[in-house]
Amino acid sequence: MQEVKIYEYAVIRLVPKVEREEFFNIGLVMFSKREKYIRVEFHLCPYKFQLMHSEMDVEDILQNLENFKHVARGEKVGGEIAALDIPERFRWLTAVRSSVIQTSRPHPGKTKDLDGTFERLFEELVK
């Protein structure tokens, strides 16, 4: 019998014009402290990106999202924040900010399968 795992997740959002507060979901970050688990994935739909009449460069957005992954994974290229422990990295990634890439407030949950739950949430909330 698998043990129940407690986790938190937040949806990554693209906010092309921060002052208008319009956004669409482009990714997910999820972590479990006890399991020492953190995962970030994103999907930037080109059609939705064009619909927002954005003047942003899609390559800049993709690079910023890759930086999210570097921080989450604790990779050296992610800088000083990436060197923090997993809960601190999650808190930094989900901190309230007024930039074009934002996250929802973290939401708690419990599961027996972290990756399976991540995949389900990603499918429901992002794709």
Secondary structure, DSSP 8 states (H G I E B T S, - for coil): ----EEEEEEEEEE-SSGGGT--EEEEEEEEETTTTEEEEEE---HHHHHHTT--S-HHHHHHHHHHHHHHHHT-GGG-TGGGS-HHHHHHHHTS---SSEEE---EEEEES-HHHHHHHHHHHHT-
